[in-house]
Amino acid sequence: MLPVYSESDLFDNFDALLDTYDVNDELTVFELGKFHFLRKKKAKHELTALFYALWKLALKQSFPDDYELYFSDYCEVKKLKMDAAGNATMLYRSIEVFNTLLAEHGITNFSNVADFLTDELVNDSERREYITLKLALSIRSTYNVIFQNLISN
């Protein structure tokens, strides 16, 4: 008999993963200098949004019939969708961008997501290709961690 997982189990596992997620590994990939405060802030925001979108992708792999419901319920519980004024939050908008990008290739290829992030955050054109490739590998690694711990106890 297959184990049954409740929404709260999934949410608790994701919250634990999110609490341990350290964007500094990915920040080093971008090769941002010491004084790139605004770009680092933007990178942290984008990488956090990507983490949520990767979780949704992992949910889709494990729960193809219910992943939308689980993700939507999580966003409602955590108030990610709307702010107090009823407007979509910046984080949720960014999550939706990554959901769209991830829908193109699913788990087979993260290079389009890496390319998007490189375009957003890197000005150095000489190292663009290198940074994009390294970032795609880092995104795959992050996805694997999320997927492997999706329903762990």
C-alpha positions in Angstrom: 0.0 0.0 0.0 1.3 3.4 -1.0 1.7 6.0 1.8 -0.8 8.9 1.8 0.6 12.4 2.3 -1.5 15.3 3.5 -1.2 18.8 2.2 0.2 19.8 5.6 3.0 17.2 5.2 3.9 18.6 1.8 3.8 22.2 3.1 5.9 21.4 6.2 8.5 19.6 4.1 8.7 22.5 1.7 8.9 25.1 4.5 11.8 23.2 6.0 13.5 23.1 2.6 12.9 26.8 2.1 14.3 27.6 5.5 17.5 25.8 4.7 17.8 27.2 1.2 20.9 29.3 0.8 21.0 31.5 -2.3 24.7 32.2 -1.8 25.7 29.2 -3.9 23.9 30.6 -6.9 25.0 34.2 -6.1 28.6 33.1 -6.6 27.7 31.7 -10.0 26.6 35.2 -11.1 30.1 36.6 -10.1 28.6 39.7 -8.6 31.1 42.0 -7.0 31.1 43.1 -3.4 29.3 46.4 -4.2 26.5 45.1 -6.5 23.9 45.5 -3.7 20.9 46.1 -6.0 21.7 43.2 -8.3 22.3 40.9 -5.3 18.9 41.9 -3.9 17.2 41.2 -7.2 19.1 37.9 -7.6 17.9 36.8 -4.1 14.3 37.7 -5.0 14.5 35.9 -8.4 16.2 32.8 -6.9 13.6 32.5 -4.1 10.8 32.8 -6.7 12.6 30.1 -8.8 12.8 27.8 -5.7 9.0 28.0 -5.4 8.5 27.3 -9.1 10.9 24.3 -8.8 8.8 23.0 -6.0 5.7 23.2 -8.1 7.5 21.3 -10.9 8.5 18.6 -8.3 4.9 18.5 -7.2 3.8 17.9 -10.8 6.2 15.0 -11.1 4.9 13.3 -8.0 1.3 14.4 -8.0 0.3 15.0 -11.6 -3.4 15.2 -10.8 -3.2 17.4 -7.7 -0.1 19.6 -8.0 -2.0 22.7 -9.1 -4.3 22.4 -6.1 -1.4 21.8 -3.7 0.5 24.8 -5.0 -2.4 27.1 -5.1 -3.4 26.1 -1.5 0.1 26.7 -0.3 0.2 30.1 -1.9 -3.2 31.0 -0.3 -2.0 29.8 3.1 1.2 31.7 2.9 -0.5 34.7 1.3 1.9 34.8 -1.6 -0.7 35.6 -4.3 -2.2 38.9 -3.0 -1.1 41.7 -0.8 -3.4 43.5 1.6 -4.6 45.7 -1.2 -5.6 42.8 -3.3 -2.8 43.1 -5.8 -0.6 40.3 -7.0 2.6 40.3 -5.0 6.0 40.8 -6.7 7.1 37.4 -5.5 4.1 35.7 -7.0 4.5 37.5 -10.3 8.1 36.3 -10.4 7.0 32.7 -9.5 4.6 32.8 -12.4 7.3 33.9 -14.8 9.5 30.9 -13.7 6.5 28.6 -13.9 6.0 29.6 -17.5 9.7 29.2 -18.3 9.8 25.8 -16.6 6.7 24.6 -18.5 8.7 24.8 -21.8 11.0 21.9 -21.0 10.0 20.6 -17.7 12.8 18.7 -15.9 14.7 17.9 -19.1 16.4 21.2 -19.6 16.9 24.2 -17.3 19.0 26.3 -19.8 16.2 28.6 -20.7 15.7 29.5 -17.1 19.4 30.0 -16.6 19.5 32.1 -19.7 16.7 34.3 -18.4 18.4 34.8 -15.1 21.7 35.6 -16.8 20.0 38.2 -19.0 18.4 39.8 -15.9 21.5 39.8 -13.7 24.8 39.7 -15.6 26.3 42.5 -17.6 29.6 40.8 -18.5 29.1 39.4 -22.0 32.5 37.6 -22.1 31.5 35.1 -19.4 27.8 34.9 -20.2 27.8 31.4 -21.8 29.9 30.0 -18.9 27.6 31.6 -16.3 24.5 30.3 -18.0 25.8 26.8 -18.2 27.0 26.8 -14.6 23.7 28.2 -13.4 21.7 25.6 -15.4 23.6 22.9 -13.5 23.0 24.6 -10.2 19.2 24.9 -11.0 19.2 21.1 -11.8 20.9 20.4 -8.5 18.4 22.5 -6.6 15.5 20.8 -8.3 17.0 17.4 -7.4 17.2 18.4 -3.7 13.6 19.6 -3.7 12.3 16.5 -5.5 14.2 14.1 -3.3 12.9 15.8 -0.2 9.4 16.5 -1.4 7.7 13.8 0.7 10.5 12.8 3.1 9.7 12.5 6.8 
